[in-house]
């Protein structure tokens, strides 16, 4: 039952993340990307501050300034910076498909930095997943969109965040990590705003879109955390790939996107290699 509950929660988390992406992409059509990210980070930070206090925990913890958590914050900035620009400048379905390669990068990073055992078959699956990313990007071909490289930067940042989170001190709760994760988006948005766009007073509709992104983002974070704690990692983690399904639905219904064959084929390679890598790792 724990695995079933964990799988359902993981699927709900991925659906919520897809809705969050939809709200952010919609908001960036009405307001500068940097300002959207700043407001999104501020809203999420406040929500997690309230949850932290309600749980009787401190908002500030000295462990935040440890080298690993500072490194984690840096990766968070890179990940959010890249992925937000990716979904703002390219189709949501394409950006979400590329993002699915993040677990593959995490497995490769765990082998390189934590000396985890990764056999030849898993390395081959990781390589196949990266081929899938190249199929979507199509470098040197007519369909190549340079802005898609922002999403690649985002997935590298998120992979680094996940790896540093694993090595981070255990004294911080998930609510506290949520505060600092969302807080990192405020300077990230400021960096984007400094180089592109000008600040403006957001309209009520734009604030509603950002509020929706905050609501679903916080809910997704909670569901993801609960899923990883309830079920077995090897059973629950493959359900991360349902995010692509929800993103494709959002892209088609909300933004009128029509993913081409190369995008679907590349996404298929990434998902197949990712699931194989996770299942193979569960046996070793």
TORLUMFI-454221 format. One record per residue: residue number from 1; residue in one letter; x, z, y of N, C-alpha, C, O in turn. Coordinates in steps of 0.1 Angstrom, whole numbers, plus 5000, padded with zeros to 4 digits. Each point is the difference from the previous one (the first is absolute). Layout:
(NUM,'A',(X,Z,Y),(X,Z,Y),(X,Z,Y),(X,Z,Y))
...
This chain:
(1,'X',(5008,5000,4988),(4992,5000,5012),(5009,5000,5013),(4996,4994,5010))
(2,'X',(5015,5013,4989),(5009,5000,5012),(5005,4986,5003),(5001,4997,5012))
(3,'X',(5002,4995,4978),(5005,4987,5002),(4989,4991,5006),(5002,4992,5009))
(4,'X',(4986,5010,4986),(4988,4992,5005),(4998,5004,5015),(4998,4991,5008))
(5,'X',(5002,5021,4995),(4998,5005,5014),(5011,4995,5009),(4998,4995,5011))
(6,'X',(5014,5006,4984),(5012,4995,5008),(4999,4986,5002),(5004,4995,5011))
(7,'X',(4992,4997,4979),(4999,4985,5002),(4989,4996,5010),(5002,4991,5008))
(8,'X',(4987,5017,4991),(4989,4997,5010),(5005,5003,5014),(4997,4993,5010))
(9,'X',(5009,5019,4992),(5005,5004,5013),(5011,4990,5005),(5000,4997,5012))
(10,'X',(5009,4998,4979),(5010,4991,5005),(4993,4987,5004),(5004,4994,5011))
(11,'X',(4986,5001,4982),(4992,4988,5004),(4993,5002,5013),(5000,4991,5009))
(12,'X',(4994,5021,4993),(4994,5003,5013),(5010,5000,5011),(4997,4996,5011))
(13,'X',(5015,5010,4987),(5010,5000,5010),(5004,4986,5004),(5002,4997,5012))
(14,'X',(5000,4994,4978),(5004,4987,5003),(4989,4992,5008),(5003,4992,5009))
(15,'X',(4985,5011,4988),(4989,4994,5007),(5000,5005,5015),(4998,4992,5009))
(16,'X',(5004,5021,4992),(5000,5005,5014),(5012,4995,5008),(4999,4997,5012))
(17,'X',(5013,5001,4981),(5011,4994,5007),(4997,4986,5005),(5004,4996,5011))
(18,'X',(4989,4996,4981),(4997,4987,5003),(4990,4999,5012),(5002,4992,5009))
(19,'X',(4989,5018,4992),(4991,5001,5011),(5008,5004,5013),(4997,4995,5010))
(20,'X',(5012,5014,4988),(5008,5004,5011),(5008,4988,5006),(5000,4999,5012))
(21,'X',(5006,4993,4979),(5007,4988,5005),(4990,4991,5007),(5004,4994,5010))
(22,'X',(4984,5005,4985),(4990,4991,5007),(4997,5005,5014),(5000,4992,5009))
(23,'X',(4998,5021,4992),(4998,5005,5014),(5012,4998,5009),(4998,4997,5012))
(24,'X',(5014,5006,4983),(5012,4998,5009),(5001,4985,5004),(5003,4998,5011))
(25,'X',(4996,4993,4979),(5001,4986,5003),(4990,4996,5011),(5003,4992,5009))
(26,'X',(4984,5013,4989),(4990,4997,5010),(5003,5006,5014),(4998,4993,5010))
(27,'X',(5008,5019,4990),(5003,5006,5013),(5011,4993,5007),(5000,4999,5012))
(28,'X',(5010,4995,4980),(5011,4993,5006),(4996,4987,5007),(5007,4994,5008))
(29,'X',(4981,5001,4989),(4995,4988,5007),(4994,5004,5014),(4997,4991,5008))
(30,'X',(5001,5022,4995),(4995,5004,5012),(5009,5008,5009),(4998,5003,5011))
(31,'X',(5013,5002,4982),(5009,5009,5007),(5014,4997,4995),(5002,4996,4988))
(32,'X',(5009,5007,5020),(5013,4998,4996),(5003,5007,4987),(4996,5012,4998))
(33,'X',(5012,4982,4993),(5003,5006,4987),(5006,5014,5001),(4997,5009,4993))
(34,'X',(5013,4992,5017),(5007,5013,5002),(4990,5011,5004),(5001,5011,4995))
(35,'X',(4990,4986,5013),(4990,5010,5005),(4991,5004,4989),(4996,5011,4999))
(36,'X',(5000,4979,4993),(4991,5003,4988),(5007,5010,4991),(4994,5010,4995))
(37,'X',(5019,4987,5002),(5007,5009,4991),(5002,5014,5006),(4999,5010,4992))
(38,'X',(5003,4991,5021),(5002,5013,5006),(4987,5008,4999),(5000,5012,4997))
(39,'X',(4989,4982,5006),(4987,5007,4999),(4996,5004,4986),(4995,5010,4997))
(40,'X',(5008,4981,4994),(4998,5002,4985),(5008,5012,4996),(4995,5009,4993))
(41,'X',(5018,4991,5011),(5009,5011,4996),(4995,5014,5006),(5001,5010,4993))
(42,'X',(4995,4989,5020),(4995,5012,5006),(4988,5006,4993),(4999,5012,4998))
(43,'X',(4991,4979,4999),(4988,5004,4993),(5003,5006,4987),(4994,5011,4996))
(44,'X',(5014,4983,4996),(5003,5005,4986),(5008,5013,5001),(4998,5009,4992))
(45,'X',(5011,4992,5018),(5008,5013,5001),(4990,5011,5003),(5002,5011,4995))
(46,'X',(4989,4987,5014),(4990,5011,5004),(4992,5004,4988),(4998,5012,4998))
(47,'X',(4997,4978,4994),(4992,5003,4988),(5008,5009,4991),(4995,5009,4994))
(48,'X',(5018,4987,5003),(5007,5008,4990),(5004,5013,5006),(5002,5010,4993))
(49,'X',(5000,4992,5020),(5002,5013,5006),(4988,5009,4998),(5002,5012,4997))
(50,'X',(4986,4983,5005),(4988,5008,4997),(5000,5004,4985),(4997,5011,4997))
(51,'X',(5005,4979,4994),(5000,5003,4986),(5011,5011,4996),(4998,5009,4992))
(52,'X',(5013,4990,5015),(5011,5009,4997),(4997,5014,5004),(5002,5010,4993))
(53,'X',(4992,4992,5019),(4996,5013,5005),(4989,5005,4991),(4999,5012,4998))
(54,'X',(4991,4980,4998),(4989,5004,4992),(5005,5005,4987),(4994,5009,4994))
(55,'X',(5017,4986,5001),(5006,5005,4987),(5009,5012,5002),(5006,5005,4990))
(56,'X',(4995,5000,5022),(5008,5012,5003),(5015,4997,5000),(5008,5009,4998))
(57,'X',(4996,4979,5005),(5014,4996,5000),(5005,4998,5014),(4992,4998,5010))
(58,'X',(5021,5003,4992),(5006,4997,5013),(5001,4986,5003),(5003,4991,4991))
(59,'X',(4995,5005,5022),(5001,4986,5004),(5014,4996,5001),(5004,4989,4996))
(60,'X',(5005,5020,5009),(5014,4997,5000),(5008,5008,4990),(4997,5012,4997))
(61,'X',(5012,4981,4996),(5008,5006,4989),(5014,4996,5003),(5003,4988,5002))
(62,'X',(5007,5021,4997),(5014,4997,5003),(5006,4989,4991),(5009,4993,5004))
(63,'X',(4985,5005,4984),(5005,4990,4991),(4998,4986,5005),(5006,4991,4995))
(64,'X',(4986,5007,5016),(4997,4987,5005),(5013,4994,5006),(5002,4988,4999))
(65,'X',(5007,5020,5006),(5013,4995,5005),(5011,4999,4990),(5011,4998,5004))
(66,'X',(4986,5003,4983),(5010,4998,4990),(5004,4985,5000),(4991,4992,5003))
(67,'X',(5021,5005,4993),(5004,4986,5000),(4991,4990,4992),(4997,4989,5004))
(68,'X',(4998,5016,4984),(4992,4991,4992),(4987,4997,5007),(4995,4989,4999))
(69,'X',(4999,5021,5007),(4987,4998,5007),(5001,4991,5012),(4991,4993,5004))
(70,'X',(5021,5009,5003),(5002,4991,5011),(5002,4986,4996),(4995,4990,5006))
(71,'X',(5012,5008,4982),(5001,4987,4994),(4987,4994,4996),(4997,4989,5002))
(72,'X',(4994,5020,4992),(4987,4996,4996),(4992,4995,5013),(4993,4990,4999))
(73,'X',(5008,5018,5012),(4993,4996,5012),(5005,4986,5005),(4992,4992,5004))
(74,'X',(5021,5006,4994),(5005,4987,5004),(4995,4988,4992),(4996,4990,5005))
(75,'X',(5003,5013,4982),(4994,4989,4991),(4985,4998,5003),(4995,4989,4999))
(76,'X',(4998,5022,5004),(4986,4999,5004),(4998,4991,5012),(4991,4992,5000))
(77,'X',(5018,5010,5010),(4999,4992,5012),(5003,4985,4997),(4992,4991,5004))
(78,'X',(5018,5006,4987),(5003,4987,4997),(4988,4994,4992),(4996,4988,5002))
(79,'X',(4999,5019,4988),(4989,4996,4992),(4987,4996,5008),(4994,4990,4999))
(80,'X',(5002,5020,5010),(4988,4997,5008),(5002,4989,5010),(4991,4992,5003))
(81,'X',(5021,5008,5003),(5003,4990,5010),(4999,4986,4993),(4993,4991,5006))
(82,'X',(5013,5007,4983),(5000,4987,4993),(4986,4996,4995),(4996,4989,5002))
(83,'X',(4998,5021,4991),(4987,4996,4994),(4989,4998,5011),(4992,4991,4998))
(84,'X',(5008,5017,5012),(4990,4998,5011),(5001,4986,5006),(4990,4994,5003))
(85,'X',(5023,5003,5000),(5002,4986,5006),(4996,4990,4990),(4995,4989,5004))
(86,'X',(5008,5014,4983),(4996,4990,4990),(4985,4997,4999),(4996,4988,4999))
(87,'X',(4996,5023,5001),(4986,4997,4999),(4994,4995,5013),(4989,4994,5000))
(88,'X',(5018,5009,5011),(4995,4995,5013),(5003,4985,5002),(4992,4993,5006))
(89,'X',(5019,5002,4988),(5005,4987,5003),(4997,4990,4989),(5002,4988,5001))
(90,'X',(4995,5017,4987),(4998,4991,4988),(4987,5004,4993),(4994,5011,5003))
(91,'X',(5001,4981,4988),(4987,5003,4993),(5002,5014,4993),(5010,5002,4994))
(92,'X',(4979,5006,5006),(5000,5013,4993),(5003,4998,4985),(5007,5008,4995))
(93,'X',(4987,4982,4999),(5003,4998,4986),(5014,4997,4996),(5005,5005,4990))
(94,'X',(5002,4987,5019),(5014,4998,4998),(5009,5012,5001),(5008,5003,4992))
(95,'X',(4989,5005,5019),(5008,5012,5002),(4998,5010,4989),(5009,5006,4995))
(96,'X',(4978,4996,5001),(4998,5009,4989),(5006,4996,4987),(5005,5008,4992))
(97,'X',(4995,4979,5005),(5007,4995,4988),(5015,5003,5000),(5005,5005,4990))
(98,'X',(5001,4993,5021),(5015,5003,5001),(5002,5015,4998),(5010,5004,4994))
(99,'X',(4981,5004,5012),(5002,5015,4999),(5000,5005,4986),(5005,5010,4997))
(100,'X',(4988,4983,4994),(4999,5004,4986),(5013,5001,4993),(5001,5006,4990))
(101,'X',(5010,4988,5016),(5013,5001,4994),(5007,5013,5003),(5011,5002,4995))
(102,'X',(4983,5007,5013),(5006,5012,5004),(5004,5009,4987),(5011,5005,5000))
(103,'X',(4980,4997,4990),(5004,5007,4989),(5012,4995,4992),(5008,5007,4994))
(104,'X',(4994,4979,5006),(5011,4994,4994),(5013,5004,5007),(5010,5003,4994))
(105,'X',(4990,4997,5019),(5011,5004,5008),(5004,5015,4998),(5011,5004,4999))
(106,'X',(4978,5004,4999),(5002,5015,4998),(5007,5002,4986),(5009,5008,4999))
(107,'X',(4986,4984,4991),(5007,5002,4987),(5015,4995,5001),(5008,5007,4994))
(108,'X',(4994,4982,5012),(5014,4996,5002),(5008,5010,5008),(5012,5003,4996))
(109,'X',(4982,5003,5014),(5008,5010,5008),(5002,5012,4992),(5011,5007,5001))
(110,'X',(4979,4997,4991),(5002,5012,4991),(5012,4998,4990),(5007,5010,4997))
(111,'X',(4994,4978,4998),(5011,4997,4991),(5014,5000,5007),(5010,5005,4995))
(112,'X',(4990,4990,5018),(5013,4999,5007),(5004,5014,5006),(5012,5003,5000))
(113,'X',(4978,5004,5005),(5004,5012,5008),(4998,5013,4992),(5007,5010,5002))
(114,'X',(4983,4990,4988),(4998,5012,4993),(5004,4999,4985),(4998,5009,4992))
(115,'X',(5009,4980,5005),(5005,4998,4987),(4989,5000,4989),(5003,5004,4988))
(116,'X',(4985,4992,5015),(4990,5000,4990),(5002,4988,4991),(5006,4989,5004))
(117,'X',(4990,5012,4983),(5003,4990,4991),(4990,4988,5001),(4988,5002,4999))
(118,'X',(5017,4987,5003),(4992,4987,5001),(5006,4990,4991),(5012,4995,5003))
(119,'X',(4981,5001,4987),(5006,4991,4990),(4999,4986,5005),(4994,4997,5010))
(120,'X',(5012,4993,4982),(5000,4986,5003),(4987,4994,5002),(4998,4992,5009))
(121,'X',(4992,5012,4983),(4986,4995,5001),(4994,5004,5013),(4993,4991,5007))
(122,'X',(5009,5021,4997),(4994,5004,5013),(5007,4994,5012),(4994,4996,5010))
(123,'X',(5019,5002,4989),(5007,4992,5011),(4995,4986,5000),(4999,4994,5011))
(124,'X',(4999,5000,4978),(4994,4986,4999),(4986,5000,5007),(4997,4990,5007))
(125,'X',(4995,5020,4990),(4987,5001,5006),(5001,5002,5015),(4992,4994,5008))
(126,'X',(5017,5014,4997),(5002,5002,5014),(5004,4986,5007),(4995,4997,5010))
(127,'X',(5015,4996,4983),(5004,4987,5005),(4988,4990,5001),(4999,4993,5010))
(128,'X',(4992,5008,4980),(4988,4991,5000),(4991,5004,5012),(4994,4991,5006))
(129,'X',(5005,5022,4997),(4992,5004,5011),(5005,4995,5013),(4992,4995,5009))
(130,'X',(5021,5005,4992),(5006,4994,5013),(4998,4985,5001),(4999,4995,5011))
(131,'X',(5001,4999,4977),(4997,4985,5000),(4986,4998,5006),(4997,4991,5007))
(132,'X',(4994,5018,4989),(4986,4999,5005),(5000,5002,5015),(4992,4993,5007))
(133,'X',(5016,5016,4999),(5001,5001,5014),(5004,4987,5007),(4995,4996,5010))
(134,'X',(5015,4998,4984),(5006,4987,5005),(4989,4989,4999),(5000,4991,5009))
(135,'X',(4992,5009,4981),(4989,4990,4998),(4991,5001,5012),(4995,4990,5005))
(136,'X',(5001,5023,4999),(4991,5002,5011),(5007,4996,5013),(4994,4994,5009))
(137,'X',(5019,5010,4993),(5007,4997,5012),(5003,4985,5002),(4998,4995,5011))
(138,'X',(5005,4998,4978),(5004,4986,5000),(5011,4997,5010),(4998,4991,5009))
(139,'X',(5013,5016,4991),(5011,4997,5009),(5005,4986,4999),(5002,4995,4989))
(140,'X',(5001,4999,5023),(5005,4986,5000),(4989,4989,4997),(5004,4989,5000))
(141,'X',(4984,5015,4998),(4989,4991,4997),(4991,4999,5012),(5000,5008,5009))
(142,'X',(4991,4982,4990),(4991,4998,5012),(4990,5012,5002),(4997,5002,5012))
(143,'X',(4999,5005,4978),(4991,5011,5001),(5006,5013,5005),(4994,5010,5001))
(144,'X',(5020,4990,5001),(5007,5012,5004),(4995,5005,5013),(5000,4993,5010))
(145,'X',(4996,5020,4991),(4997,5006,5013),(5010,5011,5003),(5000,5011,4993))
(146,'X',(5008,4988,5017),(5011,5010,5002),(4994,5014,5003),(5007,5009,4996))
(147,'X',(4981,4992,5009),(4995,5013,5003),(4997,5008,4987),(4999,5012,5001))
(148,'X',(5000,4981,4988),(4998,5007,4987),(5012,5009,4997),(4999,5009,4992))
(149,'X',(5013,4988,5014),(5012,5008,4997),(4998,5015,5005),(5007,5009,4996))
(150,'X',(4984,4992,5014),(4997,5014,5005),(4994,5008,4988),(5004,5012,4999))
(151,'X',(4988,4982,4993),(4994,5008,4988),(5011,5003,4990),(5000,5011,4995))
(152,'X',(5010,4980,5003),(5011,5004,4992),(5008,5012,5005),(5004,5009,4992))
(153,'X',(4998,4991,5021),(5007,5012,5006),(4991,5012,4998),(5006,5011,4997))
(154,'X',(4981,4988,5004),(4991,5011,4998),(5001,5005,4986),(5000,5013,4998))
(155,'X',(5000,4979,4992),(5001,5004,4986),(5013,5007,4997),(5001,5010,4992))
(156,'X',(5010,4986,5014),(5013,5006,4999),(5000,5014,5006),(5005,5010,4994))
(157,'X',(4988,4991,5017),(4999,5013,5007),(4991,5010,4992),(5004,5012,4998))
(158,'X',(4985,4983,4996),(4992,5009,4992),(5007,5004,4987),(4998,5011,4996))
(159,'X',(5009,4980,4998),(5008,5003,4988),(5010,5011,5003),(5002,5010,4992))
(160,'X',(5005,4989,5019),(5009,5010,5005),(4994,5013,5002),(5005,5011,4997))
(161,'X',(4983,4989,5009),(4992,5012,5002),(4997,5007,4987),(5001,5012,4999))
(162,'X',(4994,4980,4991),(4996,5006,4988),(5012,5006,4993),(4999,5011,4993))
(163,'X',(5013,4983,5007),(5012,5005,4994),(5005,5013,5007),(5004,5009,4993))
(164,'X',(4995,4991,5020),(5005,5012,5007),(4990,5012,4998),(5003,5011,5000))
(165,'X',(4984,4985,4999),(4990,5010,4997),(5002,5007,4987),(4998,5012,4999))
(166,'X',(5007,4981,4991),(5002,5005,4987),(5012,5010,5001),(5000,5010,4993))
(167,'X',(5010,4988,5015),(5011,5009,5001),(4998,5011,5011),(5009,5008,5002))
(168,'X',(4980,4991,5006),(4998,5009,5011),(4997,5014,4995),(4996,5002,4988))
(169,'X',(5006,5009,5020),(4997,5013,4996),(4985,5002,4996),(4991,4994,5006))
(170,'X',(5007,5015,4984),(4986,5002,4995),(4992,5010,5008),(4989,5003,4997))
(171,'X',(5018,5003,5013),(4993,5010,5008),(4989,4995,5009),(4992,5008,5004))
(172,'X',(5008,4979,4998),(4989,4995,5009),(4988,4995,4992),(5002,4994,4990))
(173,'X',(4986,5009,5015),(4988,4996,4994),(4997,4986,5003),(5006,4994,5009))
(174,'X',(4985,5000,4984),(4996,4986,5002),(4993,4999,5014),(5002,4990,5007))
(175,'X',(4991,5020,4998),(4994,5000,5013),(5011,5000,5011),(4999,4992,5009))
(176,'X',(5011,5016,4989),(5011,5000,5009),(5008,4987,5001),(5003,4995,5010))
(177,'X',(4999,4999,4978),(5006,4987,5000),(4992,4989,5006),(5005,4991,5007))
(178,'X',(4981,5011,4992),(4991,4991,5007),(5002,5001,5015),(4999,4989,5007))
(179,'X',(5002,5023,4998),(5002,5001,5015),(5013,4993,5005),(4999,4992,5009))
(180,'X',(5012,5010,4984),(5012,4994,5004),(5000,4985,4998),(5006,4992,5007))
(181,'X',(4987,5003,4982),(5000,4986,4997),(4992,4993,5011),(5005,4989,5005))
(182,'X',(4984,5016,4999),(4992,4994,5011),(5007,5001,5013),(4999,4991,5009))
(183,'X',(5007,5021,4993),(5007,5002,5013),(5011,4989,5002),(5003,4996,5012))
(184,'X',(5003,5000,4977),(5011,4989,5001),(4994,4987,5006),(5008,4992,5005))
(185,'X',(4979,5006,4993),(4994,4987,5005),(5000,5000,5015),(4999,4989,5006))
(186,'X',(5001,5022,5001),(4999,5000,5015),(5012,4994,5006),(4999,4991,5008))
(187,'X',(5013,5013,4988),(5012,4993,5006),(5001,4986,4995),(5006,4991,5007))
(188,'X',(4990,5007,4980),(5000,4986,4995),(4992,4991,5009),(5004,4989,5003))
(189,'X',(4984,5015,5000),(4991,4992,5009),(5006,4998,5014),(4999,4989,5006))
(190,'X',(5008,5022,4999),(5006,4999,5013),(5012,4989,5000),(5002,4993,5009))
(191,'X',(5005,5007,4979),(5011,4990,4999),(4994,4986,5001),(5005,4991,5007))
(192,'X',(4984,5006,4985),(4994,4987,5000),(4995,4997,5014),(5001,4989,5005))
(193,'X',(4992,5021,5002),(4994,4997,5013),(5011,4997,5010),(4997,4993,5010))
(194,'X',(5015,5013,4989),(5011,4998,5009),(5004,4985,5000),(5005,4995,5010))
(195,'X',(4994,4999,4978),(5006,4986,4999),(4989,4990,5000),(5003,4988,5002))
(196,'X',(4984,5016,4996),(4990,4990,5000),(4987,5006,5004),(4996,5011,4995))
(197,'X',(4997,4983,5014),(4987,5005,5004),(5001,5010,5012),(5011,5005,5002))
(198,'X',(4978,4997,5004),(4999,5010,5011),(4989,5010,4997),(4990,4996,4995))
(199,'X',(5012,5017,5009),(4989,5009,4997),(4988,4997,5008),(5000,4995,5011))
(200,'X',(4988,5008,4983),(4988,4998,5007),(4990,5011,4996),(5002,5006,4989))
(201,'X',(4987,4996,5019),(4990,5009,4996),(4991,4995,4989),(4993,4990,5003))
(202,'X',(5007,5016,4985),(4992,4994,4989),(4985,5001,5003),(4996,5010,5005))
(203,'X',(4997,4980,4991),(4986,5000,5000),(4994,5009,4989),(5007,5004,4991))
(204,'X',(4980,5000,5011),(4994,5009,4990),(5000,4993,4986),(5002,5008,4991))
(205,'X',(4996,4979,5008),(4999,4994,4987),(5014,5001,4994),(5001,5002,4987))
(206,'X',(5010,4996,5021),(5013,5001,4994),(5003,5014,4995),(5006,5002,4990))
(207,'X',(4990,5008,5018),(5002,5014,4996),(4992,5003,4987),(5005,5007,4991))
(208,'X',(4983,4987,5007),(4993,5001,4988),(5007,4994,4988),(5001,5006,4989))
(209,'X',(5006,4983,5013),(5008,4993,4989),(5011,5009,4996),(5003,5002,4989))
(210,'X',(5004,5004,5021),(5012,5008,4998),(4995,5013,4993),(5007,5005,4991))
(211,'X',(4982,5000,5014),(4994,5012,4993),(4997,4998,4986),(5002,5009,4991))
(212,'X',(4992,4979,5006),(4998,4997,4986),(5012,4999,4991),(5000,5004,4989))
(213,'X',(5011,4990,5017),(5013,4999,4993),(5005,5014,4997),(5005,5003,4989))
(214,'X',(4994,5006,5021),(5004,5014,4998),(4992,5007,4989),(5006,5006,4991))
(215,'X',(4981,4993,5009),(4991,5006,4991),(5004,4995,4985),(5001,5008,4991))
(216,'X',(5000,4979,5008),(5002,4995,4986),(5015,5002,4996),(5003,5002,4988))
(217,'X',(5006,4998,5022),(5014,5003,4997),(5002,5014,4995),(5008,5002,4990))
(218,'X',(4986,5008,5017),(5002,5014,4995),(4993,5002,4987),(5005,5006,4991))
(219,'X',(4983,4988,5007),(4993,5001,4987),(5008,4993,4989),(5001,5006,4989))
(220,'X',(5005,4983,5014),(5009,4993,4990),(5012,5009,4996),(5003,5000,4988))
(221,'X',(5003,5006,5022),(5012,5008,4997),(4996,5012,4991),(5007,5003,4991))
(222,'X',(4981,5003,5012),(4996,5011,4992),(4997,4996,4985),(5004,5006,4991))
(223,'X',(4989,4983,5008),(4996,4995,4987),(5012,4996,4992),(5001,5003,4988))
(224,'X',(5009,4991,5018),(5013,4996,4994),(5007,5012,4995),(5005,5001,4988))
(225,'X',(4996,5010,5020),(5007,5012,4996),(4993,5007,4989),(5006,5004,4990))
(226,'X',(4981,4996,5010),(4992,5007,4990),(5001,4992,4987),(5002,5006,4989))
(227,'X',(4998,4981,5011),(5002,4992,4988),(5013,5002,4993),(5001,5001,4988))
(228,'X',(5010,5000,5020),(5013,5002,4994),(5002,5014,4994),(5008,5002,4991))
(229,'X',(4984,5007,5014),(5001,5014,4995),(4991,5002,4988),(5002,5009,4992))
(230,'X',(4987,4984,5007),(4990,5002,4989),(5004,4993,4988),(5000,5006,4989))
(231,'X',(5003,4981,5012),(5003,4992,4988),(5014,4998,4997),(5009,5004,5008))
(232,'X',(4994,4990,4980),(5014,4996,4997),(5004,4989,5009),(4993,4990,5002))
(233,'X',(5020,5011,5002),(5005,4989,5010),(4999,4987,4993),(4996,4990,5007))
(234,'X',(5008,5008,4981),(5001,4987,4993),(4986,4994,4998),(4999,4988,5000))
(235,'X',(4990,5020,5000),(4987,4995,4998),(4994,4997,5014),(4993,4990,5002))
(236,'X',(5009,5019,5008),(4994,4999,5013),(5006,4989,5009),(4993,4993,5007))
(237,'X',(5020,5007,4993),(5008,4991,5009),(4996,4985,5000),(4999,4994,5010))
(238,'X',(4999,5000,4978),(4996,4986,5000),(4988,4997,5008),(4998,4988,5004))
(239,'X',(4993,5021,4998),(4988,4998,5008),(5003,4998,5015),(4991,4996,5007))
(240,'X',(5021,5006,4997),(5004,4997,5013),(4998,4985,5003),(4997,4996,5012))
(241,'X',(5004,4995,4978),(4999,4986,5002),(4986,4995,5003),(4998,4989,5004))
(242,'X',(4992,5020,4995),(4987,4997,5004),(4999,4998,5015),(4990,4994,5005))
(243,'X',(5019,5011,5002),(5000,4998,5015),(5000,4985,5003),(4993,4996,5010))
(244,'X',(5014,4996,4983),(5000,4986,5003),(4986,4993,4998),(4996,4992,5008))
(245,'X',(4997,5013,4982),(4987,4995,4998),(4991,5003,5012),(4993,4991,5005))
(246,'X',(5007,5021,4999),(4992,5004,5012),(5005,4993,5012),(4991,4996,5009))
(247,'X',(5022,5002,4993),(5005,4993,5012),(4995,4985,4999),(4997,4994,5011))
(248,'X',(5003,5000,4978),(4996,4986,4999),(4985,4999,5004),(4996,4991,5007))
(249,'X',(4996,5019,4988),(4986,5000,5004),(4998,5002,5015),(4992,4992,5006))
(250,'X',(5016,5017,5000),(4999,5002,5014),(5004,4987,5008),(4994,4996,5010))
(251,'X',(5017,4998,4985),(5005,4988,5007),(4990,4989,5000),(4998,4993,5010))
(252,'X',(4995,5005,4979),(4990,4990,4999),(4988,5003,5007),(4995,4991,5008))
(253,'X',(4999,5021,4991),(4987,5003,5006),(5001,5003,5015),(4991,4996,5008))
(254,'X',(5020,5010,4996),(5001,5005,5014),(5008,4989,5009),(4995,4998,5011))
(255,'X',(5016,4997,4984),(5008,4991,5008),(4999,4985,4996),(5007,4992,5006))
(256,'X',(4985,5005,4984),(4998,4986,4996),(5013,4994,4994),(5002,4988,5000))
(257,'X',(5006,5020,4993),(5013,4995,4994),(4997,4993,4987),(4990,5004,4993))
(258,'X',(5018,4987,5004),(4999,4993,4987),(5014,4999,4994),(5007,4990,5002))
(259,'X',(4996,5020,4990),(5014,5000,4994),(5002,4988,4992),(4992,4996,4992))
(260,'X',(5020,4998,5010),(5003,4987,4992),(5005,5004,4986),(5002,5012,4997))
(261,'X',(5001,4977,4995),(5004,5002,4986),(5013,5008,5000),(5002,5008,4991))
(262,'X',(5008,4988,5018),(5013,5007,5000),(4999,5015,5002),(5007,5007,4993))
(263,'X',(4984,4997,5016),(4998,5014,5003),(4995,5007,4988),(5004,5011,4996))
(264,'X',(4985,4983,4997),(4994,5006,4989),(5010,5001,4988),(5001,5009,4992))
(265,'X',(5007,4980,5006),(5010,5000,4989),(5011,5010,5002),(5003,5007,4991))
(266,'X',(5002,4994,5022),(5010,5010,5003),(4995,5014,4998),(5007,5009,4994))
(267,'X',(4980,4993,5010),(4994,5014,4998),(4999,5003,4986),(5002,5011,4995))
(268,'X',(4994,4979,4997),(4999,5002,4985),(5013,5004,4994),(5001,5009,4991))
(269,'X',(5010,4984,5013),(5013,5004,4995),(5004,5014,5004),(5006,5007,4991))
(270,'X',(4992,4997,5021),(5004,5013,5005),(4992,5011,4992),(5006,5009,4995))
(271,'X',(4981,4989,5004),(4992,5010,4993),(5003,5001,4985),(5001,5011,4995))
(272,'X',(5001,4977,4998),(5003,5001,4986),(5014,5006,4998),(5001,5008,4991))
(273,'X',(5009,4989,5017),(5013,5006,4998),(5000,5015,5004),(5006,5008,4993))
(274,'X',(4986,4996,5017),(4999,5014,5003),(4993,5008,4989),(5005,5011,4997))
(275,'X',(4984,4984,4998),(4994,5008,4989),(5009,5001,4988),(5000,5010,4994))
(276,'X',(5006,4979,5002),(5010,5000,4989),(5011,5011,5002),(5003,5007,4991))
(277,'X',(5002,4992,5022),(5011,5010,5003),(4996,5014,4998),(5007,5008,4995))
(278,'X',(4981,4995,5010),(4994,5014,5000),(4998,5004,4985),(5003,5011,4996))
(279,'X',(4990,4980,4997),(4997,5003,4986),(5012,5002,4991),(5001,5008,4991))
(280,'X',(5009,4983,5012),(5013,5000,4992),(5007,5013,5003),(5006,5006,4991))
(281,'X',(4994,4998,5022),(5006,5013,5004),(4994,5012,4993),(5006,5010,4998))
(282,'X',(4980,4989,5000),(4994,5011,4994),(5004,5003,4985),(4998,5011,4995))
(283,'X',(5007,4978,4999),(5004,5001,4986),(5014,5005,4998),(5004,5005,4989))
(284,'X',(5004,4995,5022),(5014,5004,4999),(5002,5015,5004),(5011,5005,5000))
